[in-house]
Amino acid sequence: MKNRKLVMIPGPTPVVRSIQDQMGRETVAFGDPDFVKDFKEVIGDLKDIFKTEGEAFVVAGTGTLAMEMGIANITKESYDVLVVSHGFFGDRYVELCQRKGLKVDVLKSEWGTIVPVEEIEKKLKEKNYKAITVTHVDTSTGICAPLAEIGEVVKKFEDTLLVVDGVCATAAEPEYLDEMGIDVLITGSQKAFGVAPGLAIVLAGPKALERRKSLGTIRDYYIDFEKWIPIMRDPAKYFGTPPVNLIWALKESLRIMKEEGIENRYKRHIRVARAMQAALEELGFTLLAEREHRAVTLSNVLYMDGIEDGEFRKVLAEEGVVVAGGLGAYAGKMFRLGHMGNIDFHDLVSTISAIERTLYRLGIKDVLGKGVGKLAEELLK
Ligand SMILES: *Cc1c(COP(=O)(O)O)cnc(C)c1O
C-alpha cells in the first residue's frame, strides 16, 4: 500500500479540509455582495491581527511579488537602502532592489547566525537610508531575526522605513506592525497561513503610506499601493480581478487563527518547534541555525555522516513525508522541514516516525521509537 504524502516542506504547508473546501466553492462575481463583504472582513482582520492603523493589501501573486510591492511603494531610484541578509531570501532583496535602481548596501551573516543588532545600528548611522529590509525567518537557514530589537533600533532613524519579509514567519512568529516599528510587512498565503499558494499579502503602516503619497507617480503599475487602496477600502470597486476562492480560503485561515487566538498560535509554534528540534537531535541530526535564533516555522537539518541527500529524501517520500533540500552551499548537506501553520500532533508524530523508518532503511538501525518518544515527551511537558 502506498503512503499518503504529507507535505512538510517550508511552503506550501498542509492545507486543512475547511480551507480546501473554500477553494472548491463555486466561484462568484467579484462584485457579488456576499464576496465583497467577505473580502472586506479579510482586510479588517489582517489589520487587527497584525495591529496596524495603516492598510492591508491582498493581491494575486506570490511572496516574491509581495517583496517587490513592499519596496516599490516606499522608494525611488537612487535612494539608499540597507539589506540585512541571513541567507538566500535576504539576498533576493539585494537583486530586487538593485534592479529598481536603488543604491544597496548589504549586511550579511554567516549562514546559521545573525547579523548582530549593534552592527545594524552602526550601519544605519552611516547614511540616510530610506529603507532597511530584514527577512524575519530566512527559509534557507532557519534563522529568525531578532525583529523586536531591530524594530527598536530602526525607530531611532526618522527617515528609515523597516520592511520585513515575513513570508516564512507571519502567523507563526509575533509581528505587530505599529508597536514593533514595522513599516511594511510582506508575506504569502502558502506558509504559516496554511492556504494554497497564490496570494501576496502586504501590510503597510502609517509612515509607509505617507511615504508612498510623497513619491507621486511610481514606475510600477500592478503593485502600486495607490491603485489598490480604493479597492482594499471598498472591495466593490475594481482594479484587477481578485482571486475569489483564494480570498475565501484566506478568510477561513483567519477564522481558524482567531479561534485559536494569535498569541496561542505563537506559543503553539514555539512548543512544536522545540519538540521537533529535540526529536531530530535525539536521532543524531544537527541543526544549522544557532540555538538562540532558531525559527519556529521550520528546521534546517544537517545530515549525519553516511546519509546521502537524494536517497534520504526519496526513501522518506516513500515513507510518506516530503521535505525540501538545502539551498546554496548547503545543497546536498541538509534537508529543510516545515512545521508551521495548521498542523497537528498526528502530522508531527507521522513525520518523525517516517524519518526514523528512513534512517533505519538506510542502515542506522537503533532509531526506531527514539525520536517519537522524545517528541511526545516534549509535547506533553
Ligand atoms: C518562500 C519565501 C519567499 C518567496 O515566496 P514565493 O511565494 O515563493 O514567491 C520569500 N521570502 C521568504 C523568507 C520565503 O520563505
The ligand as an SDF file (V2000), in Angstrom:
LIG
                    3D

 15 15  0  0  0  0  0  0  0  0999 V2000
    9.1580   31.3760    0.3290 C   0  0  0  0  0  0  0  0  0  0  0  0
    9.7970   32.6600    0.6520 C   0  0  0  0  0  0  0  0  0  0  0  0
    9.8010   33.7410   -0.2480 C   0  0  0  0  0  0  0  0  0  0  0  0
    9.2920   33.6370   -1.6500 C   0  0  0  0  0  0  0  0  0  0  0  0
    7.9300   33.4110   -1.7040 O   0  0  0  0  0  0  0  0  0  0  0  0
    7.2740   32.8470   -3.0450 P   0  0  0  0  0  0  0  0  0  0  0  0
    5.8320   32.7140   -2.6650 O   0  0  0  0  0  0  0  0  0  0  0  0
    7.9200   31.5610   -3.3530 O   0  0  0  0  0  0  0  0  0  0  0  0
    7.4900   33.8570   -4.0970 O   0  0  0  0  0  0  0  0  0  0  0  0
   10.3680   34.9310    0.1610 C   0  0  0  0  0  0  0  0  0  0  0  0
   10.9130   35.0620    1.3820 N   0  0  0  0  0  0  0  0  0  0  0  0
   10.9270   34.0390    2.2560 C   0  0  0  0  0  0  0  0  0  0  0  0
   11.5360   34.2510    3.5930 C   0  0  0  0  0  0  0  0  0  0  0  0
   10.3810   32.8110    1.9230 C   0  0  0  0  0  0  0  0  0  0  0  0
   10.4120   31.7980    2.7910 O   0  0  0  0  0  0  0  0  0  0  0  0
  1  2  1  0
  2  3  1  0
  2 14  2  0
  3  4  1  0
  3 10  2  0
  4  5  1  0
  5  6  1  0
  6  7  2  0
  6  8  1  0
  6  9  1  0
 10 11  1  0
 11 12  2  0
 12 13  1  0
 12 14  1  0
 14 15  1  0
M  END
$$$$
